[in-house]
Amino acid sequence: MNTPWKIIYGYTLSSTTNAQAIYEDLIKSALAYKFRGLNGFAVPVDGRAITEAIFGLNAHDQVSVRDGRIMISGQSLKEVFITTIFLKRLESKFKIGDNFNLVLPESVTSVDTAVMVVEAGSKVVPVNPKLLKLTKQHVPFEFQVKEYFDFERLDEANLLTPVGVDLAKIQKVAGQYTESTLIFMRELLDYRSIEMEKFFQDHPNCYLISATNQIVVDGKDVPLDGSKHNYVISYPGNTMSVESFERPRFLLSDDQMKRLSI
């Protein structure tokens, strides 16, 4: 493969270097950018604030990640964030000690993001610390990354009320790509797997990613840890997985915020 890739996160999979660490760094970077004018102040941050900090970014924003070592556009940060949720699932298919690179293409291609995995013991030498030119000795996962969101509902009082999926709209969002397509469902949606069968038949390489606090399978609630950030990934074939991230460690607890306000 001759495509030069910009390494955003490169790591050897372990209990401390993994999708969780990337997830926390991206949220921290987005929040630091959103509240960049409030140095020295503590502000309350809930799920909505995190969502707005990340998905309020656009291609004109330039955000530093990895403690200022790399600058990426706001649009790229969103795409890397969505990819990181799927990355957690990918990591479960490999083993501790395997090498992962979450990358962006250096030039315009049909790919938004990619994850390149090199099994432990194999050697791939970067062109330089920021660029990666891979040999055949790797496992590539290339992605188109999309958002499903109804901007007309932004000002509605019932924004937190789940709504059904507009099948015509999601078909349009999905498009037709040869790469795997990750679609992040930004709204609270109420959809049944059976309702999406036709969509997945038309788009067998698509994966729907949703933040969730409730999953029902065969009429029964699936228990979720409310202290974590939970996402459900829906796959073709009427299957799904739940990917849970620990609450970012840099966020203060409610008790800590109360002490600061005294």
C-alpha positions in Angstrom: 0.0 0.0 0.0 1.5 3.3 -1.1 -0.9 5.7 0.6 0.9 7.8 3.3 -1.1 7.9 6.5 -0.9 10.5 9.2 -0.6 8.7 12.6 -3.0 10.2 15.1 -2.7 7.5 17.7 -0.2 4.7 17.5 0.1 2.2 20.4 0.8 -1.4 21.5 -2.5 -2.8 22.9 -2.4 -3.1 26.7 -4.5 -2.4 29.7 -3.5 1.3 29.6 -2.9 1.9 25.8 -6.2 1.2 24.1 -9.4 2.7 22.8 -10.4 3.9 26.3 -7.2 6.1 26.5 -7.9 7.5 23.0 -11.6 8.1 23.9 -10.6 10.1 27.0 -8.0 12.1 25.1 -10.4 13.1 22.4 -13.1 14.2 24.8 -10.5 16.2 26.8 -9.2 17.8 23.7 -12.7 18.8 22.5 -13.6 20.2 25.9 -10.3 22.2 26.2 -11.1 23.7 22.8 -14.7 24.5 23.6 -13.8 26.1 26.9 -10.4 27.6 25.8 -11.4 31.0 27.1 -12.1 29.8 30.7 -8.6 29.1 31.9 -8.6 28.5 35.7 -12.3 27.9 35.9 -14.1 24.6 36.6 -17.3 24.1 34.6 -19.9 21.3 35.0 -19.7 18.8 32.2 -22.5 16.3 31.4 -23.2 14.0 28.4 -24.7 16.8 26.4 -21.8 19.2 27.0 -19.4 16.4 25.7 -21.6 15.8 22.7 -21.8 19.5 21.9 -18.0 20.0 22.4 -17.3 17.2 19.9 -20.1 17.5 17.3 -20.1 21.3 17.4 -16.7 21.2 15.7 -16.3 21.7 11.9 -13.6 21.6 9.3 -12.4 25.2 10.1 -11.6 24.4 13.7 -8.1 23.3 14.5 -7.8 21.2 17.7 -4.7 19.8 19.4 -4.8 16.2 20.6 -2.2 14.1 22.5 -1.3 17.0 24.7 -0.7 19.4 21.8 1.6 17.1 19.8 -0.8 16.8 16.8 -3.2 19.3 15.3 -6.3 18.0 13.4 -9.4 19.7 12.1 -12.6 19.6 14.0 -14.2 17.5 11.3 -11.4 14.9 11.6 -11.7 14.9 15.4 -15.4 13.9 15.0 -14.5 11.2 12.6 -11.7 9.8 14.8 -14.0 9.9 17.8 -16.7 7.8 16.0 -14.0 5.4 14.8 -12.7 5.0 18.3 -16.0 3.6 19.4 -15.7 0.9 16.7 -12.0 0.5 17.6 -13.0 -0.8 21.0 -14.8 -3.6 19.2 -11.8 -4.2 16.9 -9.5 -4.6 19.8 -11.5 -7.5 21.1 -10.6 -9.4 17.9 -6.8 -9.1 18.5 -4.5 -9.7 21.4 -2.4 -7.8 23.9 0.9 -6.8 22.4 -0.5 -6.3 18.9 0.2 -2.8 17.4 -2.5 -0.4 16.4 -2.4 2.8 14.4 -5.5 5.0 14.1 -4.7 7.1 11.0 -6.0 9.8 8.6 -5.0 9.8 4.9 -2.4 12.5 4.1 -4.1 13.3 0.8 -7.7 13.3 -0.4 -9.0 9.7 -0.9 -12.3 7.9 -0.5 -11.3 7.0 3.1 -12.1 9.2 6.1 -10.2 7.2 8.7 -8.4 3.9 9.0 -7.1 1.5 11.6 -4.0 -0.5 10.7 -3.1 -3.5 12.9 0.2 -5.2 12.9 0.4 -8.4 14.9 3.0 -8.6 17.7 6.4 -9.6 16.4 6.0 -8.1 13.0 7.9 -4.9 12.2 6.6 -1.9 10.3 8.8 1.2 10.3 7.1 4.6 10.1 8.4 7.0 7.4 8.8 9.4 10.4 7.1 9.6 13.8 4.0 11.1 12.2 3.7 9.3 8.9 3.1 5.7 8.3 3.7 3.9 5.0 2.7 0.3 5.5 4.0 -2.9 4.0 1.7 -5.9 3.2 2.4 -7.1 6.7 -0.7 -5.5 8.3 -4.4 -5.8 8.6 -6.2 -2.7 7.3 -9.7 -1.4 8.3 -10.8 1.6 6.2 -13.8 3.6 7.0 -16.2 6.2 5.7 -17.7 8.1 8.7 -21.1 9.7 8.7 -23.6 11.4 11.1 -27.3 10.9 11.2 -28.9 14.0 12.8 -32.0 16.2 12.3 -30.8 19.8 12.7 -34.4 21.0 12.6 -34.9 19.4 16.0 -32.1 21.3 17.7 -34.4 23.9 19.3 -37.2 21.5 20.2 -38.0 21.1 23.8 -38.5 17.4 23.4 -35.1 16.8 21.8 -34.5 14.1 24.4 -37.6 12.2 23.3 -36.7 9.2 21.2 -38.0 9.4 17.6 -38.1 6.8 14.8 -35.5 6.5 12.1 -36.2 8.2 8.8 -35.3 5.3 6.4 -35.1 7.5 3.3 -32.8 9.9 5.1 -30.5 7.2 6.5 -30.3 5.6 3.1 -29.1 8.9 1.7 -26.6 9.4 4.6 -25.2 6.0 4.0 -24.5 6.5 0.3 -22.7 3.7 -1.5 -19.1 3.1 -0.6 -16.8 0.1 -0.9 -15.3 0.9 2.6 -17.0 0.0 5.8 -19.3 2.9 6.7 -19.7 4.0 10.3 -22.9 6.0 10.9 -23.1 7.8 14.3 -26.8 8.3 15.3 -26.6 11.6 17.2 -30.3 11.6 18.2 -32.1 9.5 20.7 -33.7 7.0 18.4 -36.3 4.3 18.9 -35.8 1.6 16.2 -36.2 -2.1 16.0 -33.7 -4.3 14.3 -36.3 -5.8 12.1 -37.2 -2.3 10.8 -33.6 -1.9 9.6 -33.3 -5.2 7.7 -34.0 -3.6 4.4 -31.4 -0.9 5.1 -28.8 -3.4 5.9 -29.6 -5.5 2.8 -29.0 -2.4 0.7 -25.9 -1.4 2.8 -24.2 -4.6 4.0 -21.0 -2.7 4.9 -22.7 -0.2 7.2 -22.6 -0.1 11.0 -24.9 2.1 13.1 -23.5 3.5 16.3 -25.7 5.0 19.0 -25.2 6.3 22.5 -27.7 4.6 24.6 -29.1 4.1 28.1 -31.6 1.3 27.2 -31.5 -1.8 25.0 -34.4 -4.2 24.7 -33.8 -7.7 23.3 -36.8 -10.1 22.9 -38.9 -7.8 25.1 -36.4 -7.8 27.9 -34.1 -4.9 29.1 -30.4 -5.6 28.7 -28.6 -4.3 31.9 -26.2 -1.5 31.3 -23.8 0.1 33.7 -25.1 3.6 34.2 -21.7 4.9 35.4 -20.2 4.2 32.0 -20.6 5.7 28.5 -22.5 3.0 26.6 -22.8 2.6 22.9 -24.6 0.0 20.8 -23.3 -1.0 17.4 -25.9 -2.5 15.1 -24.6 -4.8 12.4 -26.1 -6.4 9.3 -27.7 -9.8 10.1 -29.8 -8.5 13.0 -26.9 -8.5 15.4 -25.4 -5.9 17.8 -22.7 -5.3 20.4 -22.5 -3.0 23.3 -19.2 -1.1 23.8 -18.8 0.6 27.2 -16.2 3.2 28.1 -15.3 4.3 31.6 -16.2 7.8 32.5 -13.1 9.9 31.6 -10.9 10.2 34.7 -10.1 13.9 34.2 -13.7 14.8 34.8 -14.5 15.9 38.3 -17.2 14.1 40.2 -20.3 15.9 41.5 -18.8 15.9 45.0 -15.5 17.4 43.8 -17.4 20.1 41.9 -19.3 21.0 45.1 -16.1 21.3 47.1 -14.7 23.7 44.5 -17.9 25.9 44.7 -17.6 26.3 48.5 
